[in-house]
Amino acid sequence: MEQTRSITVDGIGYDIGQFSQGVQQAVGIYNSFQADLNKAQLEVIKTQAALQSVGAQIGEAVKKELAEKAAAAKAEADAATAANEPAIKLAE
């Protein structure tokens, strides 16, 4: 990662090279923390996207299973009704 070569304080830009080693090291530490934060934020975004995708897959799987169970229950009820009907229907 490229090091920041300038810093802005109170709206004025300065070249880092003109400051002491202590200031330059502090800027380096700041940049390192900023890079870590950016990586962590990217991981959060990736994790959120993965969770959303898996959640959608779970939702679809649940809907499919519910539909299959409803169809099986209807078929079972229809079969039970057919078994209870007389083989020959009398005209009323």
Secondary structure, 3 states (H helix, E strand, C coil): CCCCCEEEECCEEEEHHHCCHHHHHHHHHHHHHHHHHHHHHHHHHHHHHHHHHHHHHHHHHHHHHHHHHHHHHHHHHHHHHHHHCCCCCCCC
